[in-house]
Amino acid sequence: MGGSLYQRIEKECEEHISAALRSLVGQSPDLVVFLSLVEKCWQDLCDQMLMIRGIALFLDRTYVKQNSNVRSLWDMGLQLFRKHLSLAPEVEHKTVTGLLRMIESERLGEAVDRTLLNHLLKMFTALGIYSESFEKPFLECTSEFYAAEGMKYMQQSDVPDYLKHVEMRLHEENERCFLYLDAITRKPLIATAERQLLESHIPAILDKGFMTLMDGHRIEDLQRMYSLFSRASLDSVLEESFSKNEAFCNTIKDSFEHLINLRQNRPAELIAKFLDEKLRAGNKGISEEELEGTLDKVLVLFRFIQGKDVFEAFYKKDLAKRLLLGKSASIDAEKSMISKLKTECGSQFTNKLEGMFKDIELSKEINESFKQSSQARMKLPSGIEMSVHVLTTGYWPTYPPMDVRLPHELNVYQDIFKEFYLSKYSGRRLMWQNSLGHCVLKADFPKGKKELAVSLFQTVVLMLFNDAQKLSFLDIKDSTGIEDKELRRTLQSLACGKVRVLQKFPKGRDVEDDDSFIFNEGFTAPLYRIKVNAIQMKETVEENTSTTERVFQDRQYQVDAAIVRIMKTRKVLSHTLLITELFQQLKFPIKPADLKKRIESLIDREYLERDKNNPQIYNYLA
Amino acid sequence: MPPRASKRKTAPPNSSSVTSSDGRSVLSKAKTKGLEKIDRLFNSYANSSSGVIDPDGIEALCSDLGVDYTDVRILMLAWKLKAAKQGFFTQDEWRTGMKALGVDSLSKLKKALPLLEIEVGKPSNYEDFYTYAFRYCLTEEKQKSLDIESICELLNLVLGAQFRPQVDSLIEYLKVQSDYRVINLDQWKNFLRFFQEISFPDLGNYDSCLAWPLILDNFVEWMKEKQHS
């Protein structure tokens, strides 16, 4: 009896359902209206099937359960609906089209009935046709949409804006999966969007915008670029085959790395400079957390730099200046940066930098005990206070030795300190670094007393005017013994800048041989303590070039040493194997052509020779 | 273990002359007359005060042989003589050379020149001659490289006949490039190998990843750019 009842229910349902679906055919050219009709049809089915099931509950629980090949009433309803939907293909097709149009409208900024979308997509899922009937065409549509949009926006907008737009779109699509799309669509959807908006434009993005972002220190934008790019490949990992993707992942990383290093040492230099600005005092209004955050972001970029030795050279130079001139915003921030670099590159990279900090701290102790010492108490000239930083050569950058004839009192002070220091640490050699010295001078101007914060060289020049009113350039040069270029720079800073402690005749920006200088009687300034030693913090072009040159020279030595080391061990080695070995051993970027240059230089110097029988082989010459 | 019989080198009979510092030589009678003729030929070109054939003498020799001063065959002669210094033949070198050629008169020397060319052209000798040509041009004691101008002339002289188009291209390149102002022996040696091994002018089988000197990498790049423009 259960069987025949079941069959009659089924027959009734079928008739009803097929009629309902057939009635949708040819209904309403307006897709949104049509969709509402479909929704109603579906809603009615659900309600009715529920009622039927409620009435025939007993049937469901006994007859259906006892017969494995018989569906539950609910499933039966679904199956009938699905069957007749497939018999009226235009209805299904129109539904899908309608849904896709709605989603496209929403993407273009229109408000759409999300509930309608939600219900209809749930219908598809319930009917088991979601993936085949909806998801597939949906992803194709999405792909086309973003392909077109990507191209349009790439042409119209600049890179930072484009990336922001991409970020927004990806967020949007993600939201879509919460609002009406089935959760299974999320991954392929995001992957499709990324593929069209990002992956196909990566070369163009890097081409167009990368340098501008680098030059403009646009750390946040660069970070966005990097995170979008790495996400793009990460999601693809889950999508496609592993091997295909690893190559792609590496391609992204490689092209990023390649581009960041195309301008040779510039990125390294820029990043070091950026850090210098952030770590220097005078960055008011930036909290500790903000600074930490910035440092972390910079580190992301740092990972891509190949020539880290260039970075080290610039960073060291700037750190030295900050430490010695007391310009660090916060020692904690400095130390935090060092420990970040240590985590990145290992302790060997940061050993010297840490040594610099140790020297500063040790110097404090030395100065304390110097003040207490007998030498200090007995022999020091009065009226001067002096503190000394004792630097360990090797930790600090190399400074060109600069001679200067110091005023008598300063000489005495230096000698006494030296005596004290060597009495404590015998066997050491002290070399005064005059270019790094700085002083505070008490100056008596007719219009008011002032304190001038000046460099040592500026001090030496100014103190000449204690005994003379007017001095020529050549006089000053003779008396001070300061090197020509440095002297001109110093005089310029005293007579031609904002703060004119001296006056130059004739007037003009540059210091010429015939110039004369006089003490500026009329000098006034709003503050009591005036900084005139800004030149020490500024970087000269020569400094920059020489830092880079030194790094490159150093690299040359390293290459030579590596070649000799390898050849000494192997005695006989082919060219290609030697090159491979070198690339493995050398930690900085170098072109094969440069390696060839060094090899040929070593052949010339008779460290190696080409084998007589096989020109591809080198022999080590002991 | 029984001691190995030592192999002692015995001096061959009729050993070649050992010249003592005053110029006298020790020889068997049969050779004396030949040597005299060789010496006489030497003296006819040698500078009487210096005791060597100097550039003037060589010029005269060339004129008598009917070859140009700049002819490659004089270079070949120098090679045969193992002459140490460009533009000069010492008496020893002269003697060595004439004997090796088996000549003792001017007419015989003239006839020997074509044979000398063939001898030089033999693969076993050619590389040696080629290397010799470079060394021969080094004038200063510690000099290891030749200026570009001299290299171009030498290339022309030594390889021009055999590798005309390659030599012309390489000379053109050497004159326009500015990476190298001098060429050393290693680079020189590789020029020959380059001409011998690399197909021209397509340079299709050249691989810059191999141990070719950098100057040739640059040359190939320059050639390829020229061909494309």
Chai-1 contact restraints between the chains, C-beta under 6 A:
chainA,res_idxA,chainB,res_idxB,connection_type,confidence,min_distance_angstrom,max_distance_angstrom,comment,restraint_id
A,H575,B,A211,contact,1.0,0.0,6.0,A-B,restraint_1
A,A593,B,L214,contact,1.0,0.0,6.0,A-B,restraint_2
A,K596,B,L214,contact,1.0,0.0,6.0,A-B,restraint_3
A,K597,B,L214,contact,1.0,0.0,6.0,A-B,restraint_4
A,E600,B,P213,contact,1.0,0.0,6.0,A-B,restraint_5
A,I603,B,D186,contact,1.0,0.0,6.0,A-B,restraint_6
A,D604,B,N184,contact,1.0,0.0,6.0,A-B,restraint_7
A,P615,B,A211,contact,1.0,0.0,6.0,A-B,restraint_8
A,Q616,B,A211,contact,1.0,0.0,6.0,A-B,restraint_9
